[in-house]
């Protein structure tokens, strides 16, 4: 009898830097041999679950848990590839006049539990990136469910056609039609953090065999408080920043994109995405830091510089115009932005800089005032000469 995948030596720990999903789904190597009715087979059950005598060491050993932990010790996904995919998604959305929607998990998130896997609980991996993700079809279903259950009559009539599932007219073919909006896969922006959670079903045999049970005297199957819990570990996302996106498929949906975004935000906040949402999994909220970053990227270079200067603290202002004055002038002088820089500083911080005129002569603030005052005089003289 050979190992389920390979006869030869198999690496026992995930080396990192590759496709984590491929490793987790295809290279499980925590199998143990057991013999049932003279037949040898491989199993991932614990000694206790197999009805074997156990010692203290065996009781702590769980092959399924050991395998899950091989992907919780390292970053999941290649940051370079994730960044490139995020850039492509931003470009695609920008072409349609919209932008990504960054959401961060507010607790554990899991999807794909029903997929087949040796540890019994599967996981949804992106095939090429090897990271957890939420398929666009799941995002669409989530938004559609929110509209159907919590939208008013007007919202349902207006937004449900964007989510698909409506019947075409009989004079056409009467088949289900694609939605007027396209929901992109929700992909991680940065390598997510994975962890382990535990299910402890008490009546597993009842769920598996209860439907075909004829004799309710089967004490080992029927529900009861005499059953022992059977811990079942499964993989979860502990922390991740996802990028969502909604595009119009048809011009008729252009006016509804913002309303769909609002519905998605409420659905992620109150319903949750993925599996086990009834117990609080899958809740997400907009990530303000990433939203601000995206807003800055949409600004022109001049407007971006204006916003940066506007946000200068007293400490940064004193440093840039005092101790680092020459570096600052060289930086913006190379870009031809030095006059623009000085005018914006005057607009937002001119009064503050003039209040530093009475500071101690050796202080950075006093130096900042003097150098800025001299630079402004030089700029005015040059403009008058022109």
Helices and strands as residue ranges (DSSP letters): H 20-26, E 32-36, E 39-43, H 56-60, H 63-69, H 79-95, E 101-105, H 136-150, H 153-163, E 181-183, E 187-188, E 193-201, H 204-209, G 210-212, E 230-239, E 241-244, E 246-248, G 251-256, H 257-270, G 277-279, E 284-286, H 288-297, H 301-310, H 314-318, I 319-323, H 325-334, H 338-355, G 356-358, H 364-385
